[in-house]
Amino acid sequence: MKIVMVLMLVAVLGALASAGVFMLRRGRDGEKRNNHMARALAVRVGLSVAVFLFVLLSWYMGWVKPTGLPTGQ
């Protein structure tokens, strides 16, 4: 389960990077560039919500357990 969460977080970062590339890319058609950037950001938001809901579901089902911070004792 932890691997799935890490892969989803990597996908979120990939969508953010692609939005940055679309934002910085120069082209003749500014409208097309803005549509690609907006779509990439929408995918990032959707993936972020999915990661959050997956973490909550995993915790509820007992697949992952919160361990807290190590205290060194």
Secondary structure, DSSP 4 states (H G I P E B T S, - for coil): -HHHHHHHHHHHHHHHHHHHHHHH---S-HHHHHHHHHHHHHHHHHHHHHHHHHHHHHHHHTSS---------
